[in-house]
């Protein structure tokens, strides 16, 4: 055996290389099957940045489909509930220039809203229940429906199907739990009266 | 004593002007009763309490006004007697300037109290009794944060407490509330410490930490603590030594790890004011309805400490102390370093109001305009938590939340030392507070959006599943229909319809079953008529005996009448049906009836298709041979008369065909004679011996009968009653399903609602019929 290898170095080298190729090929093949990714991981990342209102204003039936569409090259400025902040973070993630919100899909609203059903007007048609993308409306046929405020994403989708127009979109009440201190205005925007002659206007004890 | 104990130092810290003497010139006062008290339901950290009084209700001092909601909550009690005038949103002392639910009590000035449950021997109480009393008294941390005390005093079992620290540091300028408390109530502080020590299984060390700028308090405490295991430790004054984590570090040299509570390193820290309140709650049964508050600032005529009822409007207190609104630059609750400007002087004193500062502009000038950061690093030197305020500032400006968290923003105690030393007057703490809030909101939103995502995905899955189920059902129905078609085609060849699973064959069978023999129909109708009559009888019966004496309510009578009417209607219906049946039967009576009678081997109950088939086959067989002969004879006669006419016409015309025609006529006559003879022969023997012509016919028919009989026998193995029951069951099931479908359709406002409804009514009718049959 040793003799054979010594005598035919080229052949033995070829055999050795071929054997290595087979081993690595098997390992890679196994890894390709075992650690296969079901979908593009960037879709998950994009989906995480989207506001999950599931409103469909982007033209897709929910946030995840839109995330898929973005991963496939759709524009990132079709999400009014996310607004400019979402567009910016998406641009950051995808390393592209951040466009402004496409007005065609709606306007960004500063106030978060939730659906509210005027319960004595509700006829119990269940249409809004079927429309709600997050199952945030409870009720049954011919029974009054109501919105689970904590689960409502404010997507607006239940307003349209209501035959008696008893659904309002009300701004979310901001209680103490939602309150936070304001960020001070940026230094550049504040009046800088620091020259001695200006002191009188800013306060006597400088 | 204190000198024997080593104290450590904290990093950073500042030395702002103390300004503590102004409020210590006068002894502890007592604020007079205000006309009304406003008690916010959330004076503590945690869930707001739930009001247990009604508007208009009279309450006594010490009476429970609002019950704690869960563990992280604290009770609220009425500080004096009066009437609840409102439970509504009022402005609360909070930097947001928001309103929150409050109980408003109009005081009657009598200050009547509920009887308090005193306890002469505190030592005899068990741990849980003490905790219950503290919880019942609604005690929350009086130092500033308002953490429910009973929670803090009940550490997790795996946290062994070795040190109890009482915080009498009061490091913030101007405030002297704890100082005066320690001076005047030193014994209670000590007694309270012992009580808390008992709750914590007697930790090895009980330390009272006091800054060395309060010599009188230290002296009083040392005197009171003499002979006990309690050590009073004084240490150099530095802001912010009074922070919980800072004080622990000063007294034990240990740092509380980031994101953990002091109990995790075996230390519990309580404010001295809280300790006294807890002691009074256990010893005298006093709920927490008042506290000591420092009223200080050049804008006040009298600066001093007062014991004030919770809920007292700050406005009222200020008036009592000669507040000059013109001189004041603003109103601050808390100290100058960590306090916040009050949105309105009408807000009440709450459990955490340790100081009300009414400074003049000179005393506490408005903040100077911020300038650019010059990166001097003074803030990092001043930070007691060893953070990097400058870095945090940059990240806060750019809202880089990840970096902020990486730089331990949440370890910032918001003491304000960095802002204090900043030469550019940058409001650093405000940046940190804003960023903390933003991160918290961001997390809340993230949680919410995650939940929305989960719900959305769940819904998608559910819808997909429903679709799949529907498709499967559709597929199954399609298959069944094809099967039925195939079977139907088979039945085209097969004379006897088979009872099968597919609906088409079912319908066919049903149609045939309807052609019941009139006998059976009549019997059935007679039975139902009988039943209807008897039920009518029954319906009439109870009314009669009731007439003589016993009262019958109108309602009952109405019901009775309705029942009778119904029964009558039923009887009429049954009679009508019976009549119709007899009419129907009269016309074709001669034919079908004998048939039905002539088949002893066939089951009279003909609602099954097999029997119907048998009947048909036999009818065919019975028609021959006599009837057949008769009919052929008739047709022969007709043909003969025609042929004779033709022959006569031909003869008159002198046609050559006349002879041929005459021949035909003769032949026909011969045939008629033959047939007549045959018929005559048949008559005596009748059915018993069928003619050779009809024999073949007979064979086929009897074969069919044989086949049908075999089937009937197979079905016969199931008893008639069982069959009927099975049928009823299946009809019931179908009715149930149909009703469901109808409900669904109604819910969805399907346009097929009408169809569904008729289906249901049909099924209902059928079910009724079947039950009657039974």
Contacts between the chains, C-beta under 8 A, distances in Angstrom:
chain1	res1	chain2	res2	distance
A	47	B	453	7.3
A	51	B	449	5.9
A	52	B	448	7.9
A	52	B	449	3.7
A	52	B	450	7.3
A	52	B	452	4.2
A	52	B	453	4.6
A	52	B	456	7.1
A	53	B	449	8.0
A	53	B	452	7.0
A	54	B	452	6.5
A	54	B	456	4.7
A	62	B	456	5.8
A	62	B	460	7.4
A	63	B	453	7.0
A	63	B	456	7.4
A	64	B	453	7.6
A	64	B	456	7.7
A	64	B	457	7.5
A	125	B	747	7.9
A	125	B	749	7.2
A	126	B	747	5.8
A	126	B	748	7.8
A	133	B	456	5.4
A	133	B	459	6.6
A	134	B	452	5.0
A	134	B	455	4.1
A	134	B	456	5.3
A	134	B	459	6.8
A	135	B	455	5.5
A	135	B	458	7.5
A	135	B	459	5.3
A	136	B	455	7.4
A	141	B	743	7.2
A	141	B	746	7.0
A	141	B	747	3.6
A	142	B	747	7.7
A	150	B	448	7.9
A	151	B	451	6.9
A	151	B	452	7.2
A	151	B	455	6.5
A	153	B	448	7.9
A	153	B	449	7.9
A	153	B	452	4.9
A	175	B	98	7.4
A	175	B	100	8.0
A	176	B	42	7.4
A	176	B	94	6.7
A	176	B	96	6.4
A	176	B	98	5.8
A	176	B	100	6.3
A	178	B	441	6.7
A	178	B	444	8.0
A	179	B	94	7.9
A	179	B	96	4.2
A	179	B	98	6.3
A	179	B	437	7.4
A	180	B	433	7.5
A	180	B	434	6.3
A	180	B	436	7.5
A	180	B	437	2.3
A	180	B	438	6.2
A	180	B	440	7.0
A	180	B	441	6.2
A	181	B	95	6.8
A	181	B	430	6.1
A	181	B	433	3.9
A	181	B	434	4.6
A	181	B	436	8.0
A	181	B	437	5.6
A	182	B	430	7.7
A	182	B	434	6.0
A	183	B	396	7.3
A	183	B	430	7.5
A	183	B	431	6.5
A	183	B	434	4.0
A	183	B	435	7.5
A	183	B	438	7.6
A	184	B	370	7.1
A	184	B	427	5.0
A	184	B	430	5.1
A	184	B	431	6.3
A	184	B	434	7.4
A	186	B	397	7.2
A	187	B	370	5.4
A	187	B	371	6.8
A	187	B	372	5.9
A	187	B	426	7.5
A	190	B	369	5.6
A	190	B	370	6.2
A	191	B	369	6.3
A	192	B	369	5.6
A	192	B	371	6.8
A	193	B	369	6.4
A	194	B	369	6.5
A	194	B	371	6.8
A	202	B	366	8.0
A	202	B	368	6.8
A	202	B	369	6.3
A	203	B	361	7.2
A	203	B	365	5.2
A	203	B	366	5.2
A	203	B	368	7.1
A	204	B	361	7.0
A	204	B	362	7.4
A	204	B	365	7.5
A	205	B	361	7.2
A	205	B	362	6.0
A	205	B	365	4.0
A	206	B	365	7.8
A	206	B	368	6.4
